[in-house]
Amino acid sequence: MNDREHACSSDRATVRPDQIKSNLVSRLNRVEGQIRGIRGMVEKDVYCDDILNQIAAVQSALNAVGKMLLEGHMKSCVIERIQQGDREVIDELLKTMNKLMK
């Protein structure tokens, strides 16, 4: 299995290649640290604009994780399900994309 392949199963689980999983976990660990940093900034009464800038950075980092997951999902699970004749996956994908774009 190469980095672009994912194994999707009907029980709604996705097995990701180790390199992709490691990249996602690393990014999420950074986001977690940023969130703790924001909490510390609030506790220390840091200037509002500085906190808001950190919140924007966290949102951007989460968006990047979401884009990575969405790309992998579309290139694997969605295509696989369409090829199997499951057209409901399109509605599922559109619903998820609407949530991501709020």
C-alpha positions as CSV (number, residue, x, y, z in Angstrom):
1,M,0.0,0.0,0.0
2,N,1.5,3.4,-1.0
3,D,0.9,6.7,0.7
4,R,-2.1,7.6,-1.4
5,E,-3.9,4.3,-0.7
6,H,-6.2,3.8,2.2
7,A,-8.2,0.7,3.0
8,C,-11.8,1.6,3.6
9,S,-14.2,-0.9,5.1
10,S,-17.9,-1.1,5.2
11,D,-17.9,-0.8,9.0
12,R,-16.8,2.8,8.6
13,A,-13.1,2.4,9.5
14,T,-10.1,3.6,7.5
15,V,-6.7,2.0,7.7
16,R,-4.2,4.7,6.8
17,P,-0.6,4.2,5.9
18,D,1.8,4.7,8.8
19,Q,3.4,7.8,7.2
20,I,0.1,9.6,6.7
21,K,-1.1,8.6,10.2
22,S,2.1,9.8,11.7
23,N,1.8,13.1,9.8
24,L,-1.8,13.6,11.0
25,V,-1.0,12.8,14.6
26,S,2.0,15.1,14.6
27,R,-0.1,18.0,13.3
28,L,-2.8,17.3,15.8
29,N,-0.3,17.2,18.6
30,R,0.9,20.7,17.5
31,V,-2.7,21.9,17.5
32,E,-3.2,20.5,21.0
33,G,-0.1,22.4,22.2
34,Q,-1.4,25.6,20.6
35,I,-4.7,25.2,22.4
36,R,-3.0,24.8,25.7
37,G,-1.0,27.9,24.8
38,I,-4.1,29.9,24.2
39,R,-5.6,28.7,27.5
40,G,-2.4,30.0,29.2
41,M,-2.7,33.3,27.4
42,V,-6.2,33.7,28.6
43,E,-5.2,32.8,32.2
44,K,-2.3,35.4,32.0
45,D,-4.6,38.1,30.6
46,V,-2.7,38.5,27.4
47,Y,-3.9,41.2,25.0
48,C,-7.0,40.1,23.1
49,D,-5.6,40.6,19.6
50,D,-2.7,38.3,20.4
51,I,-5.0,35.6,21.5
52,L,-7.2,36.0,18.5
53,N,-4.2,35.6,16.2
54,Q,-3.3,32.4,17.9
55,I,-6.9,31.2,17.5
56,A,-6.6,31.9,13.8
57,A,-3.4,29.9,13.6
58,V,-5.1,26.9,15.3
59,Q,-8.1,27.2,12.9
60,S,-5.7,27.2,10.0
61,A,-3.8,24.2,11.3
62,L,-7.1,22.3,11.8
63,N,-8.1,23.2,8.3
64,A,-4.9,21.7,7.0
65,V,-5.6,18.5,8.8
66,G,-9.1,18.5,7.5
67,K,-7.9,19.0,3.9
68,M,-5.5,16.1,4.2
69,L,-8.2,13.8,5.5
70,L,-10.7,15.0,2.9
71,E,-8.3,14.4,0.1
72,G,-7.5,10.9,1.2
73,H,-11.2,10.2,1.8
74,M,-12.1,11.3,-1.7
75,K,-9.3,9.5,-3.4
76,S,-10.0,6.2,-1.6
77,C,-13.2,5.6,0.3
78,V,-15.5,7.8,-1.9
79,I,-14.1,6.4,-5.2
80,E,-14.3,2.8,-3.8
81,R,-17.9,3.2,-2.7
82,I,-19.0,4.8,-6.0
83,Q,-17.4,2.0,-7.9
84,Q,-19.4,-0.4,-5.8
85,G,-22.5,1.4,-6.8
86,D,-23.1,3.2,-3.5
87,R,-24.2,6.7,-4.6
88,E,-25.2,7.7,-1.0
89,V,-21.5,8.5,-0.4
90,I,-21.9,11.6,-2.5
91,D,-24.6,13.0,-0.2
92,E,-22.5,12.0,2.8
93,L,-19.5,13.8,1.3
94,L,-21.5,17.0,0.5
95,K,-22.9,17.1,4.1
96,T,-19.4,16.7,5.5
97,M,-18.0,19.4,3.2
98,N,-20.8,21.8,4.3
99,K,-19.8,21.2,7.9
100,L,-16.1,21.9,7.1
101,M,-16.9,25.1,5.3
102,K,-18.9,26.8,8.1
